[in-house]
């Protein structure tokens, strides 16, 4: 299959796209590629997901090219499955982040849909930009649709999307378009902790004062 590179996680995944759709292949090859490079990918087609993929794939450079522009979509559109393995761009609100995992992950809420944006394991956690929870962000990456595993295991019904995630290429794929309000959950918890500490200090002082008065 020939297409232009949209994502490369060396030694793990390579995603390409042509004029019709995107395709992600599992590959152990680590030859560096640039986004937009034209490549030929050979491998074994595999099902089991919402869209076909390739396993044990190898690739070779077929020429330089221009990066593919991401398709602006909503979370609801991404969940339909039409953009599986394609380069997309979606906006949402950051509600959580985890830098301690092998693959740093952001939790994004867009409309009523929650999805994860995942960075490659080669990106260290301290390289991930520190974003304020509640900020509105624009995420660019590969749409990865997951399906309901039970009907597939039973071999009944129609394969339907259950959720989706976004595979990121670098921290620059996350752009803040609106900062979180100053009075957010983090500051509320910090303020509550200060109030509790002050209250405990006052309570301890009152107890000590009463004890001293009783001794006089």
C-alpha positions as CSV (number, residue, x, y, z in Angstrom):
1,X,0.0,0.0,0.0
2,X,1.3,3.4,-0.9
3,X,0.5,6.6,1.1
4,X,1.9,9.6,2.8
5,X,3.1,9.4,6.4
6,X,0.9,10.9,9.0
7,X,2.4,9.3,12.1
8,X,5.4,7.2,13.0
9,X,6.0,5.6,16.4
10,X,9.3,4.0,15.6
11,X,9.4,0.2,16.2
12,X,5.6,0.2,16.8
13,X,3.2,1.9,14.4
14,X,3.2,3.7,11.1
15,X,0.1,5.5,9.8
16,X,-0.3,6.6,6.2
17,X,-3.0,8.2,4.2
18,X,-4.0,8.6,0.6
19,X,-6.8,10.4,-1.2
20,X,-9.4,7.9,0.1
21,X,-8.6,7.0,3.7
22,X,-5.9,6.3,6.3
23,X,-4.3,3.0,7.4
24,X,-2.2,2.2,10.4
25,X,0.3,-0.7,10.4
26,X,2.2,-2.5,13.2
27,X,5.9,-2.5,12.4
28,X,9.1,-3.2,14.2
29,X,11.1,-1.2,11.7
30,X,12.7,2.0,13.1
31,X,13.9,3.7,9.9
32,X,13.1,7.4,10.5
33,X,10.6,9.0,8.2
34,X,9.2,12.5,8.0
35,X,5.6,13.5,8.1
36,X,4.4,13.7,4.5
37,X,7.0,11.3,3.1
38,X,5.6,9.0,0.4
39,X,6.1,5.3,1.5
40,X,5.3,1.8,0.3
41,X,4.1,-0.4,3.1
42,X,3.9,-4.2,2.9
43,X,2.4,-6.5,5.5
44,X,-0.3,-8.9,6.4
45,X,-3.9,-7.5,6.5
46,X,-5.7,-8.0,9.7
47,X,-9.2,-7.4,11.0
48,X,-10.6,-7.5,14.5
49,X,-11.1,-3.7,14.8
50,X,-13.4,-1.2,13.2
51,X,-11.1,-0.8,10.2
52,X,-8.5,-3.1,8.6
53,X,-4.9,-2.8,9.6
54,X,-1.6,-4.4,8.8
55,X,0.7,-6.6,11.0
56,X,4.4,-7.5,10.7
57,X,4.7,-4.6,8.2
58,X,7.8,-3.3,6.5
59,X,8.2,-0.1,4.6
60,X,10.5,1.8,2.2
61,X,10.7,5.4,1.3
62,X,9.2,6.2,-2.1
63,X,9.8,9.9,-2.2
64,X,9.4,13.2,-0.4
65,X,6.0,14.8,-0.1
66,X,4.0,17.5,1.6
67,X,2.3,16.8,5.0
68,X,-1.4,16.0,4.8
69,X,-3.7,18.6,6.4
70,X,-5.9,17.3,9.3
71,X,-9.6,17.1,8.8
72,X,-11.5,19.2,11.4
73,X,-14.1,17.0,13.1
74,X,-16.3,17.0,16.2
75,X,-16.0,14.2,18.7
76,X,-19.4,12.9,17.6
77,X,-18.2,12.7,14.0
78,X,-15.0,10.9,15.1
79,X,-17.1,8.4,17.1
80,X,-19.0,7.4,13.9
81,X,-15.9,5.6,12.6
82,X,-15.6,7.3,9.2
83,X,-12.3,8.9,10.2
84,X,-10.7,5.8,11.7
85,X,-6.9,5.9,11.1
86,X,-7.1,9.3,9.5
87,X,-5.4,12.6,10.6
88,X,-8.0,14.7,12.3
89,X,-8.2,17.8,14.5
90,X,-10.7,18.1,17.3
91,X,-11.3,20.6,20.1
92,X,-12.3,20.0,23.6
93,X,-11.7,20.8,27.3
94,X,-8.8,19.3,29.2
95,X,-10.1,17.6,32.3
96,X,-7.1,15.4,33.3
97,X,-3.6,14.4,32.5
98,X,-1.2,11.6,33.4
99,X,2.5,12.0,32.9
100,X,3.6,9.0,34.9
101,X,2.5,6.3,32.5
102,X,4.7,4.9,29.7
103,X,2.6,6.9,27.2
104,X,1.7,10.3,28.6
105,X,-2.1,10.7,28.3
106,X,-4.5,13.6,28.3
107,X,-8.2,13.3,29.0
108,X,-10.3,15.5,26.8
109,X,-14.1,16.2,27.0
110,X,-15.7,17.4,23.8
111,X,-19.4,17.9,24.0
112,X,-20.7,14.8,25.8
113,X,-17.8,12.6,24.6
114,X,-14.7,11.8,26.6
115,X,-11.6,10.6,24.8
116,X,-7.9,10.2,25.4
117,X,-5.1,11.8,23.6
118,X,-1.9,9.7,23.8
119,X,1.7,10.7,23.2
120,X,4.3,8.1,22.1
121,X,6.4,6.4,24.8
122,X,9.5,8.1,23.3
123,X,8.2,11.5,24.7
124,X,9.3,11.8,28.4
125,X,6.7,13.0,30.8
126,X,8.6,16.2,31.6
127,X,8.5,17.2,27.9
128,X,4.7,17.2,27.9
129,X,3.5,20.8,28.3
130,X,1.9,21.6,31.6
131,X,-1.7,22.6,30.8
132,X,-4.3,23.9,33.2
133,X,-7.3,21.6,33.7
134,X,-10.3,23.4,32.2
135,X,-8.4,24.9,29.3
136,X,-9.9,24.5,25.8
137,X,-7.4,22.7,23.6
138,X,-7.1,21.8,19.9
139,X,-5.8,18.2,19.4
140,X,-4.3,17.0,16.1
141,X,-3.5,13.4,15.6
142,X,-4.6,10.0,14.3
143,X,-8.2,8.9,15.1
144,X,-8.1,5.4,16.6
145,X,-11.6,3.9,16.9
146,X,-12.3,1.0,19.4
147,X,-15.2,-1.3,19.0
148,X,-17.4,-3.2,21.4
149,X,-15.4,-6.4,22.0
150,X,-18.3,-8.6,23.2
151,X,-20.3,-8.9,19.9
152,X,-17.0,-9.5,18.1
153,X,-16.1,-12.3,20.5
154,X,-19.5,-13.9,20.1
155,X,-19.6,-13.4,16.3
156,X,-23.0,-11.8,16.4
157,X,-24.4,-8.4,15.5
158,X,-22.7,-5.5,13.6
159,X,-19.3,-4.1,14.5
160,X,-20.0,-0.7,16.0
161,X,-17.7,2.0,17.4
162,X,-17.6,2.1,21.2
163,X,-15.0,4.8,21.8
164,X,-12.1,6.6,20.2
165,X,-8.7,8.0,21.0
166,X,-6.2,10.3,19.3
167,X,-2.6,9.2,18.7
168,X,-0.3,12.2,18.9
169,X,3.0,12.7,17.2
170,X,4.6,15.3,19.5
171,X,3.6,17.7,22.2
172,X,3.1,20.4,19.5
173,X,-0.1,18.5,18.5
174,X,-1.7,20.0,21.6
175,X,-2.5,23.7,21.3
176,X,-4.3,25.8,23.9
177,X,-6.9,28.1,22.4
178,X,-8.5,29.3,25.6
179,X,-7.0,29.3,29.1
180,X,-8.9,27.8,32.0
181,X,-10.8,30.3,34.3
182,X,-8.5,31.5,37.1
183,X,-10.9,30.1,39.8
184,X,-10.8,26.4,38.8
185,X,-10.9,23.1,40.6
186,X,-7.2,23.1,41.4
187,X,-7.3,26.5,43.1
188,X,-10.6,25.7,44.8
189,X,-9.0,22.6,46.4
190,X,-5.9,24.6,47.4
191,X,-8.0,27.3,49.0
192,X,-10.0,24.6,50.8
193,X,-6.8,23.1,52.1
194,X,-5.7,26.5,53.4
195,X,-9.0,27.1,55.1
196,X,-8.9,23.7,56.8
197,X,-5.3,24.3,58.0
198,X,-6.2,27.7,59.4
199,X,-9.3,26.2,61.1
200,X,-7.3,23.4,62.7
201,X,-4.7,25.9,63.9
202,X,-7.4,28.1,65.5
203,X,-9.0,25.0,67.1
204,X,-5.6,23.9,68.5
205,X,-5.0,27.4,69.9
206,X,-8.4,27.5,71.6
207,X,-7.8,24.1,73.2
208,X,-4.4,25.2,74.4
209,X,-5.8,28.5,75.7
210,X,-8.6,26.7,77.7
211,X,-6.1,24.3,79.2
212,X,-3.9,27.2,80.4
213,X,-6.9,29.1,81.8
214,X,-8.0,25.9,83.7
215,X,-4.5,25.6,85.2
216,X,-4.6,29.2,86.6
